[in-house]
Amino acid sequence: MILIKNGRLIDPASKRDEIVDIAIEDGKIKEIGKIDGETFEEIIDASGYVVSPGLIDVHVHFRDPGFTYKEDILSGAKSAARGGFTTVVCMANTKPVVDNVETLKYINEKAKEACINVLQVGSVTKSFRGKELSNFEELLEHGAVGFSDDGIAIMDTEMLYEAMKKAKELDVPISLHEEDSNFIETAGVNDSEIAKKLGLKGGAKTCAEDIMVARDCMIALETGAKVSIQHISSGVAVETVRFAKSLGAKVYAEAAPHHFTLTEEDVLKYGSLAKMNPPLRSEKDKQIIIEGLKDNTIEIIATDHAPHSNEEKNRAFAACPSGIIGLETSLALGVTSLVNKEHISLMSLLEKMTINPARLYNLNRGYIAEGEVADIVIFDENEKWTVTDFDSKSSNSPFVGCELLGKVKYTISEGKIVYTDK
């Protein structure tokens, strides 16, 4: 039994914000209130700390199977726990792609050994080729929680329409990577003067994203499917999502911390460590993303945690892979760049990192209540710390050396302490 004493409980689902004690027994929350601590095996003094539902990230790449030199399910889970996450949803761009039951079974079996709750999506199309739908029913039956071809846009409009109809029928989300490769000369960098300064012929035009978002929002409106626009980076795309929502489309949008903290100018500073798809955009785009977070056009913050080896990231910019890790810095970047700058409240930040992602994927997680699973993160919102090392196998982050606010002190997954800041 664990007792959390005198913590500031912030639960976005109930809008509860008060100092309480929380008793945990047999993996669940037994009691919330003022509790005598004499009979507990472990007592955590959470005085001065925030006690929140465990964070949920609906967009991570654990590279398992196929690329485990970058990350695997167990190392990724450990990295997530250090960042305060108790549930993550892994994308399907493994090797082989998660378009078959055998691969899904392998992942789900290995996930049982993980220190947190690791979930898996299936691919929308077989082998990510965009030509034939995966067997949604079969994959769902064996534990998939949704579908995504993340990393590759689904260019065949009719194929995507059929996928959304199927997703609506089955009541599962489809999460979409929105980049039309016809408008990308060099992936991972905005098509602007920055690309030219890097000696590149061009980059990824914002219309590469805008066109796909507009199309997919309208298909979502037509089909009634629940659709997530992944790692939104363009201001125009944010405005499009806002418009689609006003029409009644069930469109969610997620923003990655790097897209509301950095701009294309940072590519000159960090080089390949600031290369990602879609790329860092202009200051104007960043500010519109922040406005989208403020008015809840963007309901979810998700990392797009994308580990790569040092050797891969040290290649020439055009030849190196896109993506950065993000699980261990996500909460702190939200506190530092959004809450501390008074763009959104701490309650709103946690809502976008707990209950909102849970609702997208129909998960009974992301909130704190008596009798429910004890997934909890305890953090000091005012503690300053410098990013120096990671529990991930990889270290491809532009935030190394940065001083941030908001330090995770404990992560508790299903009633077990899986990380402590000691």
N, C-alpha and C positions, 0 to 999 in steps of 0.2 A: 504493500500500500504506500502511496505517495501523497503527501500533503503540500500543496503550494500555498504559502502564507502571504497575505497582505499585498497581493499583486493587483495591478490596475487591469481589470478585465475589460477588453474591448472586443465585443462580439457584433460584427456588422449585421448578421442575420436578424438579431433581436434589437439592435441599436443600444445594447447595454454597455455602459461605461461607468464602472464603479470599482472601488477597492473591495476585494472579497478574498476568501480562502476557497480552494478547490481540492476536494478529496478524490483520489483515483484508486480504483480497486478492480482487479481482474480485467484490465484493459479499457475500462469505462469510467465515466465521470459519475461518482457515487453521490456527491453532494456539492453544492455551491452555497456559501454563506459564511457565517462565523463558526469556525470548527476548532475543537480542542485537539491539540497535536500529540497527545501522550501515547497513542496506540499505533502510530505510523512508523514504518520501517525507514522511510526517508522523508525529511522535511526540507523543502526548498524555500528559502527566504527570498521572496520576490518583491520586497519593499523597494519602491522606486523604479520597478520594471513594468513593462507592458506584458500582459498575458493575453494571447490572441489564439484563435483557431490556427492549427498548423497550416502553413502556406501551401497552395496548390498551383502547380505549373503545368499548363496544358500543352506545352510545346517544348519538348526536349529531344535531344539526339544522344542516346547512350551507345550507339555504334555496335550493338551486340544483337545478332552475330555479324561477323565479317570484317569488322574494323576495330577489334578490341585492343589494338595497340594505342588507340586514341582514348578510348573509354570502354567500360563494360557495365553491365547492369549493377554490379556490386559497388564499383568505384563511383559510378554516377549517383547511386543512392546515397553513398557516404558524402559526396559533394553536396547533394541536395539537403541532407540533414544539417550540414554545417551552415547552410544558408537559411534554415528555418522551415524547409519544405517537408511535409509529411506525405504528400501525394504528388506524383508526376505522371504525365501522359507522354509516352514515347512515340516518335514518328516512325514511319514504316520504311524509310530509305536505308535499310540494312542490306546485307548480302548473305542469303537471298532476301529479296523484298518480302515484306509480310503480306503476301497475297495468298497464302496457303496455310492449312491447319498445322502442318508439321513445324514450320518456323514459329508460328504463334505459340504452339505448345512448348517449344524449347524456351521461349522468352518467359512465358508464364511460370514454368517450372523453376527457372533460375530466379525469377522475381520473388519466389517464396523465401529465398535465402536473404533477400535484401532487407536493410534496416528500416525502410519506409515502404509505403504502398506504391508499387510500380505498375502502371497500367499501359496498355498497348493499343494503338489503332491499327486497323488493317488498311491496305492500300485501296484507293478508289478504283484504279485500273490495274490489270495484271502487268507485272513487271514495270509499272510506271510508264507504259508505252502510250497510254491514252487511247487505245484501240478497242479494248474489251473490259467490261466491268468485272471486278473480283466478285466472288460469291459472298455477298453481304450476309445473307442468312447464316451460312455455314461459319463464317468468321465470328459473327456475333454469338452464335451458339457455343463457340469455344473460347469466349472471353474477350474479344475485341470490344472496345468501348466507343468506337466511332471510326471515321474513315478520312484519310488524307493522302494525297500524293505530294506532300510537302517537299519542296526543292525543285519541283517541276510543275509548271502550269498545265492545266488540262485544256488544250487548244480546241478540241473537237466539241463544239457547242452542243450538238445533239447528244453526244455521250454524257456531257455534264448534266444536261437536262434530265436524262434518264437516271443518272446517279442521284440527283436531287429528289426526283419522284420516289425512288426507292428509299432514300433516307427519310423522307417524310412518312412513308408508309410504315417504316420500322421505328420511327421516333428516335433517331440518332443524329448527331451532328456530322456535317461535312466541313472540314477545315481546308482552306484553299491558299496555295501559294500563288500570288498574283503578279506575274511578270511575263509579258509577251516578248519572247526572244527576238522577234523581228525588229524590236526597237532597242536592242542591247548590242553595242559594239564590243565593249569590255565589261564583263560582269563585275559587280562589287564596288563600283565607284559611280557617283552621279555624273551624268553627261553635262559637264560644265567646264569652266576654266581650270578647275582642280585636276580634271583628267588630263588636260593639256600640260599642266605643270608637272605631272608625273610622266610625261613623254608618251602618253597614250593617244591613239587616234580619236577615241571617244569613249563614252561610258554607257550607263543605263539611263535612258530617258525616263522622265517621270510618267510620260504617257504610256510606257510599257506597263506600269502598274495601273494607271487610271482607266485605261481601256478595259482591262480585265475585271477590275472592281465594278465598273459600271455594268458590264455584261452580266456578271454573276449576281449582283444585287437584283437585277431585273428578273433573272431566272428564279432567284429565291422568292421574289414577290409572286411570281406566277405559280410556283410549285407549293409554296408554304413551307418549304424545308427550313430547318435551322442550320444556318451557315455562319461559319467564323472566317472573317477576313484576317489572315495571319500577318504578323509583323508589319503593320501598316506604316508607311514611311512618307507618303505624299500628302500634302495638304489638300489637294483636289480630291484624293481618294477619301479623306476624312469627310469632306463636304458631301461627297456622293453617298457615303454610308449614312450620314445624317438625313439626307433627303429620302433615301430608301426606307429608313426607319419611320419617317413621317408618313409614308405611304402604307405602312403596315407590314413591311418585310421583316422576317425574323432573322435579321442580320446582326451578328455580334462583330466586334472588332477588337483585336488585341494589339497592344503596343509593347515593343521590347524596350528595356531600360536604355539601351544605346541610342534608340531613336528619339527619346525625350531628354537625353543628356548631351549628346554629341552632334556635330554637324559635319558637313563635307570638308570643312577646313581642318578638322582633326585628322583626316587621312594624310595630310602633309606632315603632321606631327608623328603619327603612330604607324604610318605605312600599312603593311599587310595586316597588322593587328586591328586595323579599323576597316578591313575589307569584309563586307557581308552582303547578302542578297535578301531583300532589296537593300540598296546602299544607303549610307548616311546622306541626307539631303541638305537643303539650304536652311539657314536660320529661320526663314519664314515658314518652311515646312515644319520645323521643330516646334515653333510657337503654335501653329494650328493643331498639331498633335496634342500639345499641352491643353489647349482650349477644348479639344475633344475629350480629354481625360476629365477636365473640369465639369463639362456638361453631360458626361456619361454617354456621349456618342461612342467613346471607347470604354467598354466596361471591364476589360481584362488587361492585366499586365502579365506577360509571359516572356521568358528569357530567350527562347530559341537557342538554348545551350548547345553549342556546336564545337566539340573538341577537335583539335587537329594537333599533329606533332610539331615540334619545333622545326624539324627538317622541312616539313611541308610549308610551314609559314615563312621560312627563310628564303624561299624561292623568289624569283622576280615577281613583281606585283601581278602581272597579267597571268602568270603561270601558277600562282599559289591558290589554294582553295579558299572559299569565302566562309566566314563564320567565326564567332568568338564564344568562349564559355561565359556563363552568366549566373549560375545558380547561387554562388557564394557572395555575390555583390548586389543582387537584385533588390533585396529589402533595403539595404543601406542607400542605394542609388535613389530609390523612391523617397526615403526619408530626407536625404540630402537635397535632391533636385526638385522635389514636388512639395513635401510637407514643410521643410525648413524655409522654403521660399514662398510659402503661403499660397501655393496654387491650389492645393486640395488639403483636406483635413487628414489626420491619421486614420480616422474611421473610414474615410473614402478610399485611402490607399489600401487598407486591409480588405475592404470590400472587393476591390479589384484583384486581390491576391488570394481570396479565400472563397467566399460564398458565390461570387459571380462565375468563376471558372467551374465550380462544382455544379452549378445549375446548367451550364452549357453542356456538360457531359453527363448530366442526370446522376450525379454522385450524391450519396447520402453522407457528405462530409462538408467541411468548411464552416462549421458552427460549433459553439460550446453550449451544451445543455445536459442536465442531469439524465442519466441513463443512456447517453450516447457515447460513441467511440472517443477515447481520450487522445485526440490529435491536437497538440498544443505547441506553440512556440512562445518562449519567454525572451524578451529582448530589452535592451536599454536604448531608448530612442535618442538619448543625449550623449552617449559615449562616442568619442572620436577614436578612430582606428585607421591604420594605414594598411592597404592591401599589399601583402608580401608573398603569400604562398597559398596553395590550394590543396584540397583533398581530392580534386579531380586528377586524373592521370595527366591532363594537359594543362597548359598555362597560357593559352593564347587569349590574353585579355589586354585591352588598352588601359585598364584601370589599375594595373600594377604600379605601386608607388603613390596612388591617390589617397588622400585623407578623406574619409567618409564619416557620416553620422549614422548611428543605429547599429548596435552590435548584438548579435544573437548570443544569448547566454545558455539557454537550454532548448533542445528540441525533443519532444515526447511524441512517439508514434505508437498508437494503440496501447497506451499506458506504459510504454517502456522508454526510458531515457536513452536516446540514440546519439545525442551530441551534448557535450558540455564545453563551455569556454574555459577550460582549465589547462 
